[in-house]
Amino acid sequence: MFEKVQIAPPDPILGLTETFKADPNPDKINLSVGVYKDATGKTPILGTVKEAERRILEQENTKGYLAMTGEPVYCTQVQQLLFGEGHEIIESKRAATAQCPGGTGALRVVGDYLHIVHPGAKIWLSNPTWANHDTIFTAAGLECEKYAYRDAETNGLDFTAMYESIKKIPKGDVILLHGCCHNPTGIDPTSEQWSKIGDLLAKQGVLPLVDFAYQGLADGIGEDRVGLLELVKKSKQMFVCSSFSKNFGLYRERTGALTIVADDEKQANTVMSQVKLRIRYNYSNPPSHGGQIVAVVLSDPELKTRWIEEVAEMRSRINAMRHLFVKTLKAKGVDQDFSSIIEQRGMFSFSGLTKEQVLELREKYSIYIVDSGRINVAGMTPDNMDRLCEAIKSVL
Ligand code: LMR
């Protein structure tokens, strides 16, 4: 059977990392996959994560299966982080959370749920969006549509176009919104714009699905929930897919969650019963280790405070790199205006580099950027900045 199999195209993001790893150039730079690097170019394990692991190792006494929805303590902590402690959604128990293998696992489970339980519902994705969104939902059998997002002229949000295209989404469809640190543009709506989006979605009867993978990396843990909180003020029902890959640095531990927000507790549990069927045939029950780490850190006030400081450190390093990148390009005499990158948030920005320029950077300079021109600012360091900007100057 295998003789007939054709080679598959490499993944646009993870495939590049494979090529990067194989590149023998000692000065190679990886600005492709969204992974945080410290000033020395390493992806560190957070101190709070190490401490939690030490405690887990001491206290863990079984490797039995978790429930299909994971560890209850973890799920409670997820809700508190998303909505803030004491939020009405939590108090009234009208949210239900399942621990999932990463944000990707949560997205796939929602995709399967929507396809089976709400047949005919389409999912609307921002143009552009994370390359894997379309792939996940198409694999789940959903039809994907696009709504306007980025203004190519200003490299900012084209809110008017976004609003107008959301107006065209029919009742009963689903819209995927990035909670903060939009991937791939780094462009987020303001709180006023979130409020208008929330009003419009409620009026139209469109279900929000919030992909919330970068909480804390834009302006702060609390600040970054502004969009989500505006949406929940207007829509009683929604899904949130969240991840601890970035803000806990737990990438390989596949630590995410799916949260259902419903009218009341009974409805949340009913929807969760359907979600559980999809969990069972995808991966049965989630991996435990990453969830235990998050639960230990967030349940201990002292560790939680330290973790918030560690997130702040990552955030300010990324923002410092945004400034240094724009400043270094300017100092090298690059005419093209990259200043919008300073305003953007999270790991990513659209550089405006063309595919040809991206390929030249890869082939001549061993600088890895995804074909769309999206750059991972968190991969820049004071040490690689000069070489990076010199190379960009030469391909422009
Ligand atoms: C990215 O966009 O680079 C990250 O979210 C990692 C991934 O899985 O693609």
Residues whose N, C-alpha, C, O or C-beta is under 5 A from the ligand:
A	BS01	LMR	I13 S32 V33 G34
